[in-house]
Amino acid sequence: MAIYHFSAQVISRSSGRSVVAAAAYRAGERLVDERYGKTYDYTKKDVAERAIAAPDYAPAWVKNRELLWNAVEAAEKQKNAQLCREINIALPRELTARDQRELLSLYVLEQFVARGMIADVAIHRDNPENPHAHIMLTMRPLHPDGTWGAKSRKEYVLDENGEKIKLPSGQYKSYKVRTTDWDMPETLETWRAEWARYANRALERAGHADRIDHRSLEAQGSERMPTIHEGVRVRQMERRGIQTDRGDVNRSVAEYNGLVVSLEAYRKEKDTLERKTSLEAPIASVESKEKQMAVLLAKAKEIKSKVERIDVDLQQVKERLRYYGEQQQRIADRNRLDKQIGELQQRGRGLLGLYNKNSKEIAELQRKVERLDERIQEHRTLAPSNREAVELQAQHQQLEQMKKELSGQFFAVRNKVKQLEETRQEKTMTLREAIYSLKDKATGIPMRYNQDDLDKPFEKATFSNRGGAEQLHYRLQDGTERSVLFQNVFMDRAQRSALFDVFSAAASAASKQLQRDDEARQQQMKKKRREMER
C-alpha cells in the first residue's frame, strides 16, 4: 500500500547544527567544515543515490557538495541564521528504483530548481520497506556570477509627504519584504500537494491502483490515526529488541489502522453487495433468499454460543481478579498498621510518660495485624500472584474485546436477516405484468405468446420494434428464452384498452396471492428468529 510522507524542517545555526555535517550524513560522504574546522566522515553509511541539481546559470562549483555548503555557511553571518531547508519524502515502494529516481528528479527540477534553488538530493534504501529521499535546499537566491542574493529587504514606511517616519528610538519605521516566496506556508502546501500529484501519476503509469493523498486523515474523512515520529535512536533501540514508548504507540496505531482498513473494505464490499442486490432484486428467487437467511441464522446461532462461552470465561477471570484486589488491599492495610505501630513506639520511647498510654493502642493494632495475617494466609491459595494478576487482566481485556467483536458480528448478521426479509417482500414482475406495462408503448396488441409463461417471473426482458415488427423477448428464471409478438389489428381505443386490462386484472390476482404467500413465509422466519434469540 502506497503511503504519503512529506515533512519539512529548517536547519539553523541557533540549534547548534552544521549544514556541512547534515549534508555529509545525508549523502554518506566525507566533508570538511571550514567554519568549525571539523571533518565529518559518513562514508560507511549506506546511501543508494546522491546528486546535486542547480539552475542552468549556476556556476560549476555548486555541483561540489563540500564547496556548496561551506559557501552557504560563509554567506550567513548571524548566530541564529537559517542555513537550509530539508524536505524528507517517502518514495512509493511499488515503483522500481529507476521509476523512483525519475519521479524524484522530475519533481525536484520542476518544483525547486525552476524557482532558483539548488537541491542536494540523497536517496536511502537501507530499509526496503521504507525507501525515502532527503532534499536539502538553499534558502538564498544565487546570482549567475556565483554570489548569494538577499533573503529579504527592508522598506521604510512613508508619511503623507513621502518622508520616512522616525520613531522615538531614533530608528525609522520599516518592515521586511521577502525576496522569494520559498518560506511561505502556501508554497509548502503547494509542494505537498504537487508531490501527491506527481507520485499518483507515476503509479498510474506503472499500472498500480494505489494512490496517495497529501491531506490529513481528518480532512480525508478517514477513521485511521496518524503515527508519531520515532527518530533514529528509537529505531536503533527497536532493532536491538528494546521496546520503546514511541514504538508501542505506533504498533497500537498500526493495529488500530489495520482494523479500520478492514472495516472500510467491509463497508465497500457491503455497499457493492447492496447495490448489486438492489439491481437484481426483481430477478432474485425466493428460494435463494431463504437459503441465505438459513445460513445467516445458523451463523448467528454459532456467534451467540461463542459469546456465551466467553461470558463464562469472563466471570471466572473477574472472580480471580476480585480475590487479587481484596488480597492487595489487606496487604496495604497491614503495611499501614505496621507504620502506625512504628510511629507510636517511636513517640513512646521519646516520652516515657506517654508510653503506657500508647502501649494499649499498640497492642490493639498488633491484634489487628495478626487477624489480617490470618486472613491473608487463608486467601493465599485463592488469590493469584502479581504476575498471574497481570496475565489475568490481559486475558480479561482480550475476552472483553472478543465479546465486543462477536457481538458486533451477531448484530450485523441479525440486521442482514432483517434486510433479506424486507427485500424478499419486493415484488417480482411476471410476464403478464410486463405485457400490461407495454400498453402505452406498443402500437399493436399481443397475439402470439406462451400461455403457461404468463404468471412466471422473468430475469430479463427486452422490447424491440424493428421494421414495424414489435416483440417482447424475455428469459425466465429457469433459463428458457421466448418472445411475445405484437400485431397491429384494427380496433378502437376502448377495445385495445379492454384487452390489456384483462392482463392487468389477472396480474393483480396473481400478485395478491404471491403477497399472501410471502407474508406467511415472513411470519415463519420471524418465529424462527425469535426462537434463536431466546
C-alpha positions in Angstrom: 0.0 0.0 0.0 1.5 3.4 -1.1 2.0 5.8 1.8 2.3 9.5 1.9 5.0 11.2 3.9 6.3 14.7 3.3 8.0 16.6 6.1 10.0 19.8 6.1 12.5 21.3 8.6 14.9 24.2 8.7 18.5 23.5 9.7 19.5 26.6 11.7 22.7 27.7 13.5 20.7 28.6 16.6 20.1 24.9 17.4 23.9 24.2 17.2 23.7 22.4 13.8 26.1 22.5 10.9 24.8 22.3 7.4 28.0 20.7 6.2 27.6 17.9 8.8 24.0 17.4 7.7 25.0 17.2 4.0 27.7 14.7 4.8 25.3 12.5 6.8 22.6 12.5 4.1 25.0 11.9 1.2 27.2 9.4 3.1 30.4 11.3 2.2 33.5 12.7 3.9 33.2 16.6 4.1 35.4 19.2 5.8 33.6 22.0 7.6 35.8 25.1 7.2 33.8 27.2 9.7 34.3 24.9 12.6 37.5 23.1 11.4 35.9 19.7 11.7 35.8 16.7 9.3 32.6 14.6 9.1 33.1 11.1 7.7 29.9 9.1 6.9 31.3 7.0 4.0 30.2 3.8 5.8 26.6 4.9 5.6 24.5 3.0 3.0 23.3 5.7 0.5 21.7 4.4 -2.7 21.9 7.5 -4.9 23.1 11.1 -4.5 23.0 14.1 -6.8 23.0 18.0 -6.9 20.6 19.8 -9.2 21.1 23.6 -9.9 19.7 26.2 -12.3 21.4 26.4 -15.8 23.0 29.8 -14.9 24.7 28.5 -11.7 28.5 28.2 -11.8 30.1 24.7 -11.9 31.4 24.8 -8.3 27.9 24.4 -6.9 27.9 20.7 -8.0 30.7 20.1 -5.5 29.0 19.3 -2.2 31.8 20.4 0.1 32.2 23.8 -1.7 28.4 24.4 -1.9 27.6 24.0 1.8 30.8 25.7 3.0 29.7 28.7 0.8 26.3 28.6 2.4 27.9 28.7 5.9 30.2 31.6 4.9 27.2 33.6 3.5 25.4 33.6 6.8 26.8 35.9 9.5 24.2 35.8 12.3 24.4 33.3 15.1 20.8 32.3 14.7 20.9 32.1 10.8 18.8 29.7 8.9 21.1 27.6 6.7 19.0 25.4 4.6 15.6 23.8 4.2 15.3 20.0 4.2 12.5 18.0 2.7 12.0 14.4 3.6 9.8 12.4 1.2 8.7 8.7 1.2 9.1 7.1 -2.2 6.4 4.7 -3.4 7.8 1.3 -2.8 5.5 -0.1 -5.5 7.8 1.6 -8.1 11.1 0.2 -9.2 14.4 2.1 -8.3 14.5 3.6 -11.8 10.9 4.8 -11.6 11.6 6.3 -8.2 14.6 8.1 -9.5 12.8 9.5 -12.5 9.8 10.6 -10.4 12.0 12.4 -7.8 14.2 14.0 -10.5 11.2 15.5 -12.3 9.7 16.7 -9.1 12.9 18.4 -7.8 13.6 20.1 -11.2 10.1 21.5 -11.7 9.3 22.4 -8.1 12.6 23.6 -6.6 15.3 24.2 -9.3 12.9 26.0 -11.6 12.3 28.5 -8.7 16.1 29.2 -8.4 17.0 26.8 -5.6 20.0 24.4 -5.5 18.9 20.9 -4.4 21.2 18.3 -2.8 19.3 15.0 -3.1 20.1 11.7 -1.4 18.0 8.5 -1.8 18.2 6.0 1.1 17.1 2.4 0.5 18.7 0.7 3.6 15.2 -0.4 4.6 13.4 -2.0 1.6 10.0 -1.2 3.3 10.9 2.5 3.6 12.6 4.0 0.6 12.9 7.7 1.1 14.7 10.8 -0.1 16.4 13.8 1.7 16.3 17.0 -0.3 18.5 19.9 1.1 17.5 23.2 -0.4 19.4 26.6 -0.4 17.5 29.5 1.2 19.2 32.4 -0.7 18.8 33.0 -4.4 22.0 32.5 -6.3 23.2 35.1 -9.0 24.8 34.0 -12.2 28.2 35.4 -11.0 28.1 33.0 -8.1 27.2 35.5 -5.4 24.3 34.9 -3.0 21.3 37.2 -3.0 19.4 38.5 0.0 16.5 36.6 1.7 14.7 39.8 2.4 15.0 43.6 2.1 14.0 46.5 4.3 11.4 49.0 3.1 10.6 52.2 5.0 7.1 53.4 5.9 6.4 56.9 4.5 4.0 59.6 5.7 1.6 61.5 3.5 4.5 63.8 2.4 6.6 60.8 1.3 9.0 61.2 4.2 10.3 58.4 6.4 8.6 58.2 9.8 11.1 58.5 12.7 10.4 56.5 15.9 11.2 57.7 19.5 14.2 55.3 19.4 15.8 57.2 16.6 15.2 54.5 14.1 12.9 54.8 11.1 9.7 52.8 10.8 10.2 50.0 8.4 9.0 46.4 7.5 10.7 43.4 6.0 9.8 42.3 2.4 10.7 38.7 1.3 12.6 38.5 -1.9 11.2 35.0 -2.6 8.1 33.0 -1.6 10.1 29.9 -0.6 9.3 30.1 3.1 5.6 30.9 2.7 3.2 28.4 4.2 1.2 28.4 1.0 4.3 27.4 -1.0 4.9 24.5 1.3 1.3 23.4 0.9 1.7 23.6 -2.8 4.8 21.4 -2.7 3.0 18.8 -0.6 0.0 18.7 -3.0 2.3 18.5 -6.1 4.2 15.6 -4.7 1.0 13.6 -4.3 0.0 14.5 -7.9 3.4 13.6 -9.3 3.5 10.3 -7.3 0.0 9.3 -8.3 0.8 10.0 -12.0 3.9 7.7 -11.7 1.8 5.0 -10.0 -0.8 5.2 -12.7 1.8 4.9 -15.5 3.3 1.9 -13.8 -0.1 0.2 -13.7 -0.7 0.3 -9.9 -4.1 1.1 -8.5 -2.8 2.5 -5.2 -2.9 6.3 -4.7 -1.6 8.7 -2.0 -3.3 11.8 -0.6 -1.5 14.9 0.9 -4.4 15.8 3.0 -4.7 14.9 6.7 -6.6 11.8 7.7 -9.3 14.1 9.2 -9.6 16.1 6.0 -9.9 12.8 4.0 -12.7 11.7 6.3 -10.8 8.6 7.3 -11.1 7.0 10.8 -7.4 6.0 10.7 -5.0 7.5 13.2 -1.6 9.1 12.3 1.6 7.6 13.7 4.2 9.6 15.6 7.7 10.3 14.6 10.1 7.8 16.1 13.5 9.1 15.2 16.9 7.4 14.6 17.6 6.5 18.2 14.2 4.9 18.8 14.6 2.8 15.5 18.0 1.7 16.6 16.7 0.6 20.0 13.7 -1.2 18.4 16.1 -3.1 16.0 18.1 -4.3 19.1 14.9 -5.7 20.6 14.3 -2.9 23.1 10.7 -1.8 23.3 10.1 2.0 23.5 7.1 4.1 24.3 7.0 5.6 20.8 7.3 2.1 19.3 4.5 0.8 21.4 2.3 3.8 20.4 3.0 3.2 16.7 2.3 -0.5 17.0 -1.0 0.2 18.7 -1.9 2.7 16.0 -0.9 0.3 13.2 -3.1 -2.4 14.8 -6.0 0.1 15.0 -5.5 1.3 11.5 -5.5 -2.3 10.3 -8.9 -2.8 11.8 -10.1 0.5 10.3 -8.8 -0.6 6.8 -10.6 -3.9 7.2 -13.8 -2.1 8.3 -13.5 0.2 5.3 -13.1 -2.7 3.0 -16.1 -4.4 4.6 -18.2 -1.3 4.1 -17.2 -1.1 0.5 -18.0 -4.7 -0.1 -21.3 -4.2 1.8 -22.2 -1.2 -0.4 -21.3 -3.2 -3.5 -23.4 -6.1 -2.4 -26.3 -3.8 -1.5 -26.2 -2.1 -4.9 -26.0 -5.4 -6.6 -28.9 -6.8 -4.5 -31.0 -3.7 -5.3 -30.3 -4.2 -9.0 -31.0 -7.9 -9.0 -33.9 -7.8 -6.6 -36.6 -8.1 -9.3 -35.0 -11.3 -10.6 -33.8 -12.9 -7.4 -35.7 -16.1 -6.5 -37.4 -16.5 -3.1 -35.6 -19.9 -2.6 -32.1 -18.3 -2.8 -33.1 -15.7 -0.2 -34.4 -18.3 2.1 -31.1 -20.2 1.7 -29.1 -17.0 2.6 -31.3 -16.5 5.6 -30.9 -20.0 6.8 -27.1 -19.7 6.6 -27.2 -16.3 8.4 -29.4 -17.7 11.1 -27.0 -20.6 11.6 -24.1 -18.2 11.8 -25.9 -16.0 14.3 -26.6 -19.1 16.5 -22.9 -20.0 16.4 -21.8 -16.5 17.3 -24.3 -16.4 20.2 -22.9 -19.7 21.6 -19.3 -18.2 21.4 -20.5 -15.2 23.3 -22.0 -17.4 26.0 -18.7 -19.3 26.4 -16.8 -16.0 26.6 -19.2 -14.8 29.3 -18.4 -17.9 31.4 -14.6 -17.3 31.0 -15.0 -13.6 31.8 -16.9 -14.5 35.0 -14.0 -16.8 36.1 -11.4 -14.1 35.4 -13.4 -11.4 37.2 -13.7 -13.7 40.3 -9.9 -14.3 40.4 -9.3 -10.6 39.9 -11.6 -9.8 42.8 -9.7 -12.1 45.1 -6.5 -10.4 44.0 -7.8 -7.0 44.7 -9.0 -8.0 48.2 -5.6 -9.6 49.0 -3.7 -6.5 47.8 -6.0 -4.3 50.0 -5.3 -6.5 53.0 -1.6 -6.3 52.4 -1.8 -2.5 52.1 -3.8 -2.3 55.4 -1.2 -4.4 57.1 1.7 -2.2 55.9 -0.2 0.9 57.1 -0.8 -0.6 60.5 2.9 -1.6 60.8 3.8 2.0 60.0 1.4 3.3 62.7 2.9 0.9 65.3 6.4 2.1 64.5 5.4 5.7 64.8 3.7 5.1 68.2 6.7 3.1 69.5 9.0 5.9 68.5 6.9 8.5 70.2 6.5 6.3 73.3 10.3 5.9 73.7 10.8 9.6 73.4 8.1 10.4 76.0 8.2 7.9 78.8 5.1 9.2 80.4 3.0 8.6 77.3 4.5 5.2 76.6 2.0 3.3 78.9 -1.0 5.1 77.2 0.3 4.3 73.7 1.1 0.7 74.6 -2.7 -0.1 74.7 -3.1 1.3 71.2 -0.1 -0.6 70.1 -1.4 -3.8 71.5 -4.8 -3.3 69.7 -3.1 -2.5 66.4 -0.9 -5.6 66.8 -4.1 -7.8 67.3 -5.5 -6.3 64.0 -2.2 -7.1 62.3 -2.4 -10.7 63.5 -6.0 -11.0 62.2 -5.0 -9.6 58.9 -2.1 -12.1 58.7 -4.5 -14.9 59.3 -6.9 -13.7 56.5 -4.0 -13.2 54.1 -2.8 -16.7 54.8 -6.3 -18.1 54.3 -6.7 -16.4 50.9 -3.2 -17.1 49.7 -4.2 -20.2 47.8 -7.2 -18.4 46.2 -5.6 -15.1 45.3 -3.3 -15.1 42.3 0.2 -13.7 42.4 1.2 -10.3 40.9 2.4 -11.9 37.7 -0.8 -14.0 37.5 -2.9 -10.9 38.1 -1.2 -9.1 35.2 -1.9 -12.1 33.0 -5.5 -12.3 34.2 -6.0 -8.6 33.5 -4.6 -9.0 30.0 -6.8 -12.1 29.5 -9.8 -10.1 30.8 -9.2 -7.3 28.3 -8.8 -9.9 25.4 -12.0 -11.7 26.3 -13.9 -8.4 26.5 -12.6 -7.4 23.1 -13.6 -10.8 21.6 -17.0 -10.5 23.2 -17.4 -7.0 21.7 -16.3 -8.2 18.2 -18.6 -11.2 18.3 -21.5 -9.1 19.5 -20.9 -6.8 16.5 -20.9 -9.7 14.2 -24.1 -11.1 15.8 -26.0 -7.8 15.3 -24.6 -7.5 11.7 -25.9 -10.9 10.9 -29.3 -10.1 12.5 -29.5 -6.9 10.5 -28.7 -8.8 7.3 -31.5 -11.2 8.1 -33.9 -8.3 8.5 -32.7 -6.8 5.3 -33.3 -10.1 3.5 -36.8 -10.3 5.0 -37.5 -6.8 3.7 -36.1 -7.3 0.3 -38.0 -10.6 -0.1 -41.2 -8.7 0.1 -40.3 -6.8 -3.0 -42.5 -7.7 -5.9 -41.1 -9.8 -8.8 -42.5 -8.8 -12.2 -44.3 -11.5 -14.1 -44.6 -11.8 -17.9 -48.3 -10.8 -17.7 -47.4 -7.6 -15.8 -44.6 -6.9 -18.4 -47.1 -7.2 -21.2 -49.6 -4.8 -19.5 -46.8 -2.3 -18.9 -46.4 -2.0 -22.7 -50.0 -0.8 -23.1 -48.9 2.8 -23.9 -45.6 1.9 -25.6 -46.6 -0.8 -28.1 -48.7 0.1 -31.1 -50.0 -3.4 -31.6 -51.6 -6.0 -29.3 -50.1 -9.3 -28.0 -51.1 -12.1 -30.4 -48.6 -14.9 -30.1 -47.3 -15.9 -26.7 -47.0 -19.0 -24.4 -50.0 -19.2 -22.1 -48.1 -21.1 -19.4 -45.4 -18.3 -19.1 -47.8 -15.5 -18.2 -47.6 -15.8 -14.4 -44.0 -16.8 -14.2 -41.3 -14.2 -13.1 -38.6 -13.4 -15.6 -35.0 -12.4 -15.2 -34.6 -10.2 -18.2 -37.0 -8.7 -20.8 -36.3 -6.5 -23.9 -38.9 -4.8 -26.1 -37.9 -4.0 -29.6 -39.6 -2.6 -32.8 -37.7 -3.3 -35.9 -39.3 -2.5 -39.3 -42.7 -2.3 -37.7 -42.4 -5.8 -36.1 -42.8 -5.5 -32.3 -41.8 -8.2 -29.9 -41.0 -8.7 -26.2 -38.0 -11.0 -25.8 -37.8 -12.5 -22.3 -35.7 -15.0 -20.3 -37.4 -17.0 -17.5 -35.6 -17.8 -14.2 -35.0 -21.4 -15.4 -33.1 -20.1 -18.4 -35.9 -20.5 -21.0 -36.0 -17.7 -23.6 -39.1 -16.9 -25.7 -40.8 -13.9 -27.4 -44.2 -12.3 -27.3 -45.2 -11.0 -30.8 -47.4 -7.8 -31.1 -49.5 -7.4 -34.2 -51.4 -4.3 -35.5 -55.1 -5.2 -35.6 -57.8 -2.8 -36.4 -59.7 -2.0 -33.2 -60.7 1.2 -31.5 -59.0 2.6 -28.3 -61.7 1.2 -25.9 -61.3 -2.4 -27.3 -57.5 -2.2 -27.2 -57.6 -0.9 -23.6 -60.0 -3.6 -22.5 -57.7 -6.3 -24.0 -54.8 -5.0 -21.9 -57.0 -4.7 -18.8 -57.5 -8.4 -18.9 -53.8 -8.9 -18.4 -53.9 -6.3 -15.6 -56.7 -8.0 -13.7 -55.1 -11.4 -13.9 -51.7 -10.0 -12.9 -53.3 -8.3 -9.8 -54.9 -11.5 -8.7 -51.6 -13.4 -9.1 -49.8 -10.6 -7.2 -52.1 -10.8 -4.2 -51.6 -14.5 -4.0 -47.9 -14.1 -4.0 -48.1 -11.4 -1.4 -50.1 -13.7 0.9 -47.5 -16.5 0.4 -44.7 -14.0 1.3 -46.5 -12.9 4.4 -46.9 -16.4 5.6 -43.2 -17.2 5.0 -42.2 -13.9 6.7 -44.2 -14.9 9.9 -42.5 -18.3 9.9 -39.0 -16.7 9.6 -39.7 -14.2 12.4 -40.8 -17.0 14.6 -37.5 -18.9 13.9 -35.5 -15.7 14.7 -37.3 -15.2 18.0 -36.5 -18.8 19.0 -32.9 -18.3 18.1 -32.5 -15.1 20.1 -34.0 -16.7 23.1 
